[in-house]
Amino acid sequence: MVGKMVRIPDEEVQRLAKEQGPGSVIARVWAQLQAQRAKDRQVFAFRFGPYRVTGPVPDARTEADIVDFGAEFDDEEE
């Protein structure tokens, strides 16, 4: 079950990226955050189930759509 989206604080993303190494998913998330913010975009890291994404704070409808999308893939893996 995917559940709801949870914002991951920058400090946690950076810490996990250092712990898990440069080839890890979370390290790529950190790199994406830095690249997008270098373009002056207000983006954050989010977790929903096993997935990690970056982007602006979603509105309620977008969040529900993303969670539903993730749930479709979650159901396929079972």
Buried (B, 14 or more C-beta within 10 A) or exposed (E): EBEEBEEBEBEEBBEBBEEEEEEBEBBBBBEBBEEBBEEEEEBBBBBBBEBBBBBEEBEEEEBEEBBEEBBEEBEEEE
